[in-house]
Amino acid sequence: MTVLAAETPTADHALETPSGKDRGDENFPVGSFLIRKDLRVHVHAFYRFARNADDIADNPLLPADDKVRRLDRMGEILEGAAGDDSPAATAMRASLAKTGTTAQHCHDVLRAFRLDATKLRYRDWDDLMEYCRYSASPVGRQLLDLHGEHRETWPPSDALCSALQVLNHLQDCADDYRNLDRVYLPLDLLGQVRASVTSLTAPAASPGLRQVIDRLLDRTDRLIAKADELPGRVEARGLRWESATIVDLARRLSHRLRRGDPLATRVALSKGDFAAALVTGIFRGRRR
């Protein structure tokens, strides 16, 4: 296997393997019109960096060591290495230089995607939350840092981001297993109901798997309750509105997953959910 570090990287040796997904494909708003206009380009740069790194980790055609190498290379470019083989990392480096924000949140998500390349199972809830600390929390922290918010906002933001991550895992549990042999459902919970990861290939959730999903939703709802503190702690009006909207969307998606079966159909938010959550978010995000 050719090692890019041994030669001068060029666009002909592109690291990134974009899936075609963009911000419009996400469950929750990413740098929406609620965010201050001058900061949106930097929010989008971070999204693109994380999205392209995620696409590398999720590429079923790449072996694990190649994924890790590509992610390492993105980190090197972020820190100033020459080469144009990762446009997302180059753009992110420019964004960090302009805003003065730390590169740590970018390195944290790269750490999570290295895990995705090499780790296929999660032992228990704590193991899953450790993954979310690097895969999800940095997204909220980056937004808060861009707005100059106090770090007391981090705990409820971390709770919100972790909740969103688990909800996404539940939505995609069958596809993740089928396409990547990756299972985020904690093995201890599966073991308690004598369910196997192979139950994820069934056309509908078994009673045992349904119990696991509901237990994870119980814990996720507690995270969402913690996240309810976030809008009241955020100073920036637009970010306060957006965070309140996302908290409401998370609650709605959790409710839909309780009533739906992610093995039988795609459980997702509707346009009506987004509209109602926006109204709720702006109302709840008002200063009292």
Sequence and secondary structure as in RCSB ss.txt:
>XXXX:A:sequence
MTVLAAETPTADHALETPSGKDRGDENFPVGSFLIRKDLRVHVHAFYRFARNADDIADNPLLPADDKVRRLDRMG
EILEGAAGDDSPAATAMRASLAKTGTTAQHCHDVLRAFRLDATKLRYRDWDDLMEYCRYSASPVGRQLLDLHGEH
RETWPPSDALCSALQVLNHLQDCADDYRNLDRVYLPLDLLGQVRASVTSLTAPAASPGLRQVIDRLLDRTDRLIA
KADELPGRVEARGLRWESATIVDLARRLSHRLRRGDPLATRVALSKGDFAAALVTGIFRGRRR
>XXXX:A:secstr
   GGGS   GGG      S  GGGSSS SS TTS HHHHHHHHHHHHHHHHHHHHHT TTS HHHHHHHHHHHH
HHHTT   SS HHHHHHHHHHHHH   SHHHHHHHHHHHHHHH     SHHHHHHHHHHHTHHHHHHHHHHTT  
GGGHHHHHHHHHHHHHHHHHHTHHHHHHHH    S HHHHHHTT  GGGGGSSS  HHHHHHHHHHHHHHHHHHH
HHTTHHHH  SHHHHHHHHHHHHHHHHHHHHHHHS TTTS     HHHHHHHHHHHHHHTS  
